Amino acid sequence: MLLLVLLLPVCWAVEVKRPRGVSLSNHHFYDESKPFTCLDGSATIPFDQVNDDYCDCKDGSDEPGTAACPNGSFHCTNTGYKSLYISSRWVNDGVCDCCDGTDEYNSGIICENTCKEKGRKERETLQQMAEVTREGFRLKKILIEDWKKAREEKQQKLTELQAGKKSLEDQVEMLRMVKEEAEKPEKEAKEQHQKLWEEQQAAAKAKREQELAANAFQELDDNMDGVVSVAELQTHPELDTDGDGALSEGEAQTLLGGDTQMDPTAFHDRFWVAIRDKYQFEVLPTTPPAPSAPELMEPKEEQPPGPSQPMEEEEEEEEEEEGETDEEEEEEEEDLQVQGEQPKEAPAPLAPPQPASPTEDKMPPYDEQTQAFIDAAQEARNKFEEAERSLKDMEESIRNLEQEISFDFGPSGEFAYLYSQCYELSTNEYIYRLCPFKLVSQKPKLGGSPTNLGTWGSWAGPEHDKFSAMKYEQGTGCWQGPNRSTTVRLLCGKETVVTSTTEPSRCEYLMELMTPAACQEPPPETPADSDHDEL
């Protein structure tokens, strides 16, 4: 038994004996009983030249444990963790590259073996990832079942809407006919009302013009002989035609059509139309005086000079003594106002022909029968429009349901729950917003309008994993560059959350979204081997 214990290390050493820096998988190429052939076949050398710190092979395979060949590789066994290859140049360079420290065997550096600790942490990470995968896949199966139920409900609702659409279309068409029939008498009654009002307007306008013409004729006919003569017309210099400020006899005769006088009928029919825009009435129209200046409309002859009380006579005598000139001016002003003229101190422009009052320009209310036609037509319109809106809403619902039911939400519909959701990621400068199957946007945190980073394009994963990425295209154009676009990578996670957003290329964004829908079915759990210390 003691001999067996003593021989065990020797047997183990023989089993794994190989040159330094050679992996177990390649140890059969290094047989010390035979010459060594370079792994690329470029040369064959005596075995004692392996790891002699001189590079004989072009591929550096004769120096796996030294730094002689810059293109060689050193194998770190890293028992308890993951083995790996490092460049031969790093051997004995004073830096511990292998967790077991075997790369620094002759540099004087003592490397702590950290492989077991790294292996432990790696196993914990893998266990956590496995737990996330298991839980995520469990949630994914729930999402798949939820979509199956929701899809059946949506399909049933779609069937009901499609069946009800025909009935609603018939109702809309019937209400359209009712509306059109109700609008016919409404249109006729409104047109009749409009026509009657326009006729009344025309008659009122003609009457006003006739009154204005009659007033003007009466003013011009100073001697009241029933005709307007050339001399009488010359009292209105505003009718001047040559711009010299005075109406000459020739000009007046020309206005009268070559005649020397004109009777009222000819004045109204021919002459008044030619002068109405220039003519200025001598007396203001007999309309209620404006509140702002009543004194200009009232002649001062209401208090003519006459006998008065003694007190007043004494006052008048005192006023005459103080200023007879003022009294004379006031008497002149009164005389002018009696004759229809304005005082020199406050000349007022003569009024133009009076326009129609605002009430005359406004169409009067409809009569009772016309209003009844209008009310009936409006009620028919309201019912038709309400039914038409209901039909449009139904058609929109049908389109949305058809689109959602036929949409590619993954092999089993696991991504369907993302369809009506949006997720945000806040960074130092921006708030990124992802609305799956719709769009991606970016908005400044300090305010401003959002920028479109792309609208839904298609699934963009590799051929063997199509549903691992989404592509959003045709976003807002960059300045002198392409339209923005975003690729969304889907990662397995227990929650749905945007984890990162970067811009690896100009105007091309990369976003990562964790979701249970991206979790694949984990392999079956195997019992842990407590005696195995390697991964």
Secondary structure, DSSP 4 states (H G I P E B T S, - for coil): -HHHHHHHHHHHHHHH---TT--GGGGGG--TTS-EE-TTSS-EE-GGGTTSSS--STTSTT-TTSSS-TT-EEEE--TTS--EEEEGGGTTSSS--STT-GGGTTSS------HHHHHHHHHHHHHHHHHHHHHHHHHHHHHHHHHHHHHHHHHHHHHHHHHHHHHHHHHHHHHHHHHHHHHHHHHHHHHHHHHHHHHHHHHHHHHHHHHHHHHHHHHH-TT-SSSEEHHHHTT-GGG-SSSSSS--HHHHHHHTTT-SEE-HHHIIIIIHHHHTTT---SS--SSPPPTT-GGGTS-GGGS-S----HHHHHHHHHHHHH-HHHHHHHHHHHHHHHTTPPPTTS--PPPPPPPPPHHHHSPPPPPHHHHHHHHHHHHHHHHHHHHHHHHHHHHHHHHHHHHHHHS---TTSTTGGGTT--EEEE-SSEEEEEETTTEEEEEETTS---EEEEEEEEE-S-GGGGGGEEEEE--SBPTTSPBPEEEEEEEE-SS-EEEEEEEEETTEEEEEEEEGGGPPPPPPP----TT----
